[in-house]
Amino acid sequence: MAAISGVGAGAGIFVLFYLALVVVSIVAWVRILSKAGYSGWWILIAIVPIVNLVMFLVFAFSTWPIEQQLAAARAQHPGGYGPPPGGWVPPASGYAPPPSAGYPPPMTGYPPPTPTGYPPPAAPYPSSPQQPPTPPASGMA
C-alpha cells in the first residue's frame, strides 16, 4: 500500500507540473499573437486538429497586421527612414568633438585608488649584471 501512495503522489506532482507548463505556454503564445497584431483568442485554434496546421502556415507566411501598420507609417513619412533625400553628406570639417557645455566638470578631490590584493613583485634581476664568484686561489704555484 505504501508503494501505491508514493506512485500516486509522484503522478500528482507530474500532473501539477504539466498543468503549470501548459498555462505558461498558453500565456506566452497569447503574448506572441498580440504583439504580432492578432487577437490572443487565435490560440484556441490550436485545439482543432488539421486546422491548427493550416492556420500555423497562414500565420507564418502572411503579412502580419503589425507589418501592415509599419508599411502605412513608412508611406506617410517617406523621409523618416533611410538616407536623406539629397543623400548623405559628410561634415566639411571632419571630426568635430562633442560640445563641452553639456558635460559635467571633471571630478577632483578624490585620492587615487589604493592597490588591493598582493603587493607588487620585487625586481626579478638586479639592475647591473653580477660576476660569477671567482674560485679560491690554490697555493700550489
Contacts in CASP RR format, 6 or more apart in sequence:
PFRMAT RR
TARGET T0000
AUTHOR 0000-0000-0000
METHOD contacts of the structure
MODEL  1
MAAISGVGAGAGIFVLFYLALVVVSIVAWVRILSKAGYSGWWILIAIVPI
VNLVMFLVFAFSTWPIEQQLAAARAQHPGGYGPPPGGWVPPASGYAPPPS
AGYPPPMTGYPPPTPTGYPPPAAPYPSSPQQPPTPPASGMA
26 43 0 8 1.000
29 40 0 8 1.000
29 43 0 8 1.000
29 46 0 8 1.000
30 40 0 8 1.000
30 43 0 8 1.000
33 39 0 8 1.000
33 40 0 8 1.000
33 42 0 8 1.000
33 43 0 8 1.000
34 40 0 8 1.000
35 66 0 8 1.000
36 59 0 8 1.000
36 64 0 8 1.000
36 65 0 8 1.000
36 66 0 8 1.000
37 64 0 8 1.000
37 65 0 8 1.000
37 66 0 8 1.000
38 59 0 8 1.000
38 64 0 8 1.000
38 65 0 8 1.000
42 55 0 8 1.000
42 59 0 8 1.000
45 51 0 8 1.000
45 52 0 8 1.000
45 55 0 8 1.000
46 52 0 8 1.000
74 80 0 8 1.000
74 81 0 8 1.000
79 85 0 8 1.000
END
